[in-house]
Amino acid sequence: MKIAFQMDPISAVDIDADSTFRLAEAAQDRGHDLFYYSPDRLAYAEGQIIATGQDFTVQRVHGAHVQLGPVRRADIADFDTVWLRQDPPFDMHYITSTHLLDRVSGDTLVANDPFWVRNLPEKLMVLDFPDLTPPTMIARDLEMLKDFKARHGDIILKPLYGNGGAGVFRLDANDRNLTSLHELFTGFSREPLIAQKFLPAVSRGDKRIILIDGEPAGAINRVPAEGETRSNMHVGGRPEKTVLTERDREICARIGPVLREKGQIFVGIDVIGDYLTEINVTSPTGLQELERFDGINVADLIWEAIEAKL
């Protein structure tokens, strides 16, 4: 197959952790041809969706992990699969790229489906499953956020469209910083904030479960660093081996059919204790860690799902 990757600069990825690198590596092992472009090089041109990028190969060698060919323009419709894999922030730049990829027709499969990536990003899709999630509020209005904190005492406050643990604050019952944080966030962004009741179980870890075409492939546990609330690996969270509990499987059974129906092939959900907190569809991580802990080729399972759809 001919595979295109829409992603952040490939020369800068961590080959020991980056899930997109692992997907490219597995595709190459299966004999597929690879093409790379950054989202700012995607364009609509008189009825065609054109990407300016480079053919490439990868190898698991630090400092020499990618070999890029000459820059060329390619019609996205000529590819069998396009991976939408740039990291958030989920801003208008990101949203515009999903609109352009929506226009790709014919036999090209875009993973994950850009229509539903746009309409059900990580912190919003969970709203469809209120019985699986902790108490949640999405608001820009300060009085609404104050009321939520008054009801629940200990809360997490974070940007609605952030990622990687950036801008995540815990406000316990004695904290007096809600108004100041609201001023800070609303001073540079028009986006709402999301607040959730704090879950003490996070001290034992925030479980990342990877689902492939709606079916759980396995999980890793991300344990916060000492003195931290955030468990994201970007900010020092420690990955460790774990297993799926009965509650985890119950959550996956509820959301899996929805993910499959909406073309979300590679998804990472976050579970703290018994609660679902996020459904990551934009650029989920954790693939390499899961492979190392469980000794399974998760990337190949993803490609098998892609090939079956094609």
C-alpha positions as CSV (number, residue, x, y, z in Angstrom):
1,M,0.0,0.0,0.0
2,K,0.9,3.7,-0.3
3,I,0.7,5.3,3.2
4,A,0.8,9.0,4.0
5,F,1.5,10.3,7.5
6,Q,0.3,13.8,8.5
7,M,2.3,14.5,11.6
8,D,4.6,16.9,13.4
9,P,8.3,17.0,12.3
10,I,9.4,13.4,11.9
11,S,13.1,14.2,12.5
12,A,12.3,15.2,16.1
13,V,10.4,12.1,17.3
14,D,11.6,9.9,20.2
15,I,12.0,6.6,18.5
16,D,11.7,4.7,21.8
17,A,8.3,6.2,22.6
18,D,6.6,7.8,19.6
19,S,3.5,5.8,18.4
20,T,3.6,7.3,14.9
21,F,7.2,6.2,14.4
22,R,6.2,2.7,15.5
23,L,3.2,2.7,13.0
24,A,5.6,3.7,10.2
25,E,8.1,1.1,11.2
26,A,5.5,-1.7,11.2
27,A,4.1,-0.5,7.8
28,Q,7.5,-0.6,6.3
29,D,8.1,-4.1,7.6
30,R,4.9,-5.1,5.9
31,G,6.2,-3.8,2.6
32,H,4.2,-0.6,2.3
33,D,5.5,2.7,0.8
34,L,5.7,5.7,3.2
35,F,5.2,9.4,2.6
36,Y,5.5,12.2,5.2
37,Y,4.1,15.7,5.3
38,S,3.4,18.3,8.0
39,P,-0.2,19.6,8.4
40,D,0.8,23.1,7.2
41,R,1.7,21.6,3.8
42,L,-1.8,20.3,3.2
43,A,-3.8,22.3,0.6
44,Y,-7.0,22.4,-1.4
45,A,-6.1,23.1,-5.0
46,E,-8.9,23.3,-7.6
47,G,-10.8,20.1,-6.5
48,Q,-7.7,18.2,-5.3
49,I,-6.3,17.8,-1.8
50,I,-2.5,18.1,-2.2
51,A,0.2,17.4,0.3
52,T,3.8,18.7,-0.2
53,G,6.1,16.2,1.5
54,Q,8.7,13.5,1.1
55,D,8.8,9.7,0.7
56,F,10.7,8.2,3.6
57,T,12.1,5.1,5.2
58,V,12.8,4.6,8.9
59,Q,15.3,2.6,11.0
60,R,15.6,2.2,14.8
61,V,18.9,4.1,15.0
62,H,19.2,7.1,17.3
63,G,20.1,10.2,15.4
64,A,19.6,8.6,12.0
65,H,16.1,7.2,12.3
66,V,14.6,8.6,9.1
67,Q,15.8,9.0,5.5
68,L,13.8,11.5,3.5
69,G,13.5,11.7,-0.3
70,P,13.1,14.8,-2.4
71,V,10.3,17.2,-1.7
72,R,7.3,16.5,-4.0
73,R,3.6,17.2,-4.3
74,A,1.2,14.3,-4.0
75,D,-2.6,14.0,-4.5
76,I,-3.9,12.6,-1.2
77,A,-6.5,10.5,-3.2
78,D,-3.6,8.5,-4.6
79,F,-2.8,7.0,-1.2
80,D,-4.5,3.9,0.3
81,T,-4.3,5.2,3.8
82,V,-3.6,8.6,5.4
83,W,-2.8,8.8,9.1
84,L,-4.0,11.9,10.9
85,R,-1.3,12.0,13.6
86,Q,-0.2,15.5,14.5
87,D,-0.4,16.4,18.2
88,P,-2.9,18.9,19.6
89,P,-3.6,21.7,20.5
90,F,-6.9,21.1,18.9
91,D,-7.1,24.6,17.4
92,M,-8.5,26.0,14.1
93,H,-5.3,24.9,12.3
94,Y,-6.0,21.3,13.4
95,I,-9.7,21.6,12.6
96,T,-9.0,22.9,9.1
97,S,-6.9,19.9,8.3
98,T,-9.8,17.6,9.3
99,H,-12.1,19.6,6.9
100,L,-9.6,19.1,4.1
101,L,-9.1,15.4,4.8
102,D,-12.9,15.1,4.9
103,R,-12.9,15.9,1.2
104,V,-10.7,12.9,0.3
105,S,-12.9,10.4,-1.6
106,G,-12.5,7.1,-3.4
107,D,-10.5,4.3,-1.9
108,T,-8.4,6.4,0.5
109,L,-9.0,5.5,4.2
110,V,-8.2,8.3,6.7
111,A,-7.4,7.1,10.2
112,N,-8.8,8.2,12.4
113,D,-11.9,9.4,10.6
114,P,-11.4,13.2,10.5
115,F,-15.1,14.0,10.7
116,W,-15.4,12.3,14.1
117,V,-12.0,13.4,15.3
118,R,-13.3,16.9,14.8
119,N,-16.7,16.4,16.3
120,L,-15.7,14.2,19.3
121,P,-12.3,15.2,20.5
122,E,-10.8,13.7,23.7
123,K,-12.5,15.6,26.5
124,L,-15.9,15.9,24.7
125,M,-16.6,12.3,23.6
126,V,-16.8,11.2,27.2
127,L,-19.9,13.4,27.7
128,D,-21.8,10.7,25.8
129,F,-21.1,8.3,28.8
130,P,-21.9,10.3,32.0
131,D,-22.4,7.2,34.0
132,L,-18.9,6.1,33.3
133,T,-17.2,9.4,34.1
134,P,-16.5,11.5,37.2
135,P,-18.7,14.6,37.7
136,T,-17.7,17.0,34.9
137,M,-18.4,20.6,33.9
138,I,-17.4,22.4,30.7
139,A,-17.8,26.2,31.1
140,R,-16.2,29.5,30.6
141,D,-18.5,31.2,33.1
142,L,-16.7,31.7,36.4
143,E,-19.8,31.5,38.5
144,M,-20.6,28.1,37.0
145,L,-17.1,26.9,37.8
146,K,-17.3,28.2,41.3
147,D,-20.6,26.4,41.9
148,F,-19.0,23.2,40.6
149,K,-16.1,23.5,43.0
150,A,-18.4,24.3,45.9
151,R,-20.3,21.1,45.3
152,H,-17.2,18.8,44.9
153,G,-14.5,20.6,46.9
154,D,-11.5,18.9,45.3
155,I,-11.4,19.3,41.5
156,I,-9.1,19.2,38.5
157,L,-9.2,22.2,36.1
158,K,-7.7,22.1,32.7
159,P,-8.0,23.6,29.1
160,L,-10.7,21.9,27.1
161,Y,-8.4,21.4,24.1
162,G,-5.0,20.9,25.7
163,N,-2.9,17.8,25.7
164,G,0.1,16.1,27.5
165,G,-0.9,17.4,30.9
166,A,-0.2,21.0,30.0
167,G,-2.2,23.5,32.1
168,V,-3.7,20.9,34.4
169,F,-4.3,22.2,37.9
170,R,-5.7,20.5,41.1
171,L,-7.7,22.8,43.3
172,D,-8.4,21.1,46.6
173,A,-11.0,22.2,49.1
174,N,-8.7,24.8,50.6
175,D,-7.4,26.3,47.4
176,R,-8.3,29.9,46.6
177,N,-6.9,30.1,43.1
178,L,-9.9,29.4,40.9
179,T,-10.6,33.1,40.0
180,S,-6.9,33.7,39.3
181,L,-6.6,30.7,37.0
182,H,-9.8,31.7,35.3
183,E,-8.4,35.1,34.6
184,L,-5.1,33.5,33.3
185,F,-6.9,31.1,30.9
186,T,-9.5,33.5,29.6
187,G,-6.9,36.2,29.1
188,F,-5.2,34.3,26.2
189,S,-8.0,32.0,25.0
190,R,-11.7,32.2,24.2
191,E,-12.1,28.4,24.8
192,P,-14.0,27.0,27.8
193,L,-12.4,25.1,30.6
194,I,-13.2,21.6,31.8
195,A,-13.5,20.8,35.5
196,Q,-13.8,17.3,36.9
197,K,-14.1,16.0,40.4
198,F,-10.6,14.9,41.7
199,L,-10.2,11.2,41.9
200,P,-7.7,10.2,44.7
201,A,-7.2,6.8,42.9
202,V,-4.9,8.7,40.5
203,S,-2.1,8.3,43.1
204,R,-2.1,4.6,42.1
205,G,-2.0,5.5,38.4
206,D,-3.9,6.7,35.3
207,K,-4.5,3.7,33.1
208,R,-4.1,4.1,29.3
209,I,-6.1,1.5,27.5
210,I,-5.4,1.1,23.7
211,L,-8.4,0.0,21.6
212,I,-8.0,-1.1,18.0
213,D,-11.2,-0.7,15.9
214,G,-13.2,-0.8,19.2
215,E,-11.5,-3.8,20.8
216,P,-9.1,-3.4,23.8
217,A,-5.5,-4.5,22.9
218,G,-4.1,-4.0,26.4
219,A,-3.2,-1.2,28.9
220,I,-0.3,0.5,30.6
221,N,-0.5,2.3,34.0
222,R,1.0,5.8,34.2
223,V,2.0,6.7,37.8
224,P,2.5,10.4,38.7
225,A,5.9,11.5,39.8
226,E,6.4,12.3,43.5
227,G,4.5,15.4,44.4
228,E,2.6,15.5,41.0
229,T,-1.1,15.1,40.3
230,R,-0.5,14.6,36.5
231,S,0.4,11.2,35.3
232,N,1.1,12.0,31.7
233,M,4.4,10.6,30.5
234,H,5.2,14.1,28.9
235,V,5.5,15.5,32.5
236,G,7.3,12.7,34.2
237,G,4.6,10.0,34.7
238,R,6.2,6.5,35.0
239,P,4.7,3.8,32.8
240,E,4.3,0.4,34.3
241,K,2.8,-3.0,33.4
242,T,-0.9,-3.5,34.3
243,V,-3.9,-5.7,33.3
244,L,-7.4,-5.0,32.3
245,T,-9.9,-5.2,35.2
246,E,-13.6,-6.2,34.8
247,R,-14.5,-2.6,35.1
248,D,-12.0,-1.7,32.3
249,R,-13.6,-4.3,30.1
250,E,-17.1,-3.0,30.9
251,I,-16.0,0.5,29.9
252,C,-14.5,-0.8,26.6
253,A,-17.6,-2.8,25.8
254,R,-19.7,0.3,26.1
255,I,-17.6,2.7,24.0
256,G,-16.0,0.2,21.6
257,P,-18.9,-0.1,19.2
258,V,-19.2,3.7,19.0
259,L,-15.5,4.0,18.2
260,R,-15.8,1.3,15.5
261,E,-18.9,2.9,14.0
262,K,-17.2,6.3,13.8
263,G,-14.0,5.1,12.2
264,Q,-11.7,5.5,15.2
265,I,-9.2,2.8,14.6
266,F,-6.4,3.6,17.0
267,V,-7.8,5.1,20.3
268,G,-6.3,5.5,23.8
269,I,-8.7,5.9,26.7
270,D,-7.8,7.1,30.1
271,V,-9.3,5.3,33.2
272,I,-8.6,6.4,36.8
273,G,-10.0,3.9,39.3
274,D,-13.4,3.0,38.0
275,Y,-13.9,6.1,35.9
276,L,-13.4,7.0,32.3
277,T,-11.8,10.5,32.0
278,E,-10.7,10.9,28.4
279,I,-11.2,9.2,25.0
280,N,-8.1,10.2,23.0
281,V,-8.7,10.1,19.2
282,T,-6.5,12.9,17.8
283,S,-3.0,11.4,18.3
284,P,-3.0,8.7,21.1
285,T,0.2,7.5,22.6
286,G,1.3,4.4,24.6
287,L,1.8,1.9,21.8
288,Q,5.5,1.2,22.3
289,E,5.1,1.0,26.1
290,L,2.3,-1.5,25.7
291,E,4.4,-3.6,23.3
292,R,7.3,-3.7,25.6
293,F,5.3,-4.7,28.7
294,D,3.0,-7.2,27.1
295,G,5.3,-8.6,24.4
296,I,2.8,-8.2,21.6
297,N,3.0,-6.5,18.2
298,V,0.2,-3.9,18.7
299,A,1.3,-2.0,15.6
300,D,0.8,-5.0,13.4
301,L,-2.7,-5.5,14.9
302,I,-3.5,-1.9,13.9
303,W,-2.3,-2.5,10.3
304,E,-4.3,-5.7,10.1
305,A,-7.4,-3.7,11.0
306,I,-6.5,-1.1,8.4
307,E,-5.9,-3.8,5.7
308,A,-9.1,-5.6,6.5
309,K,-11.1,-2.3,6.0
310,L,-9.4,-1.8,2.6
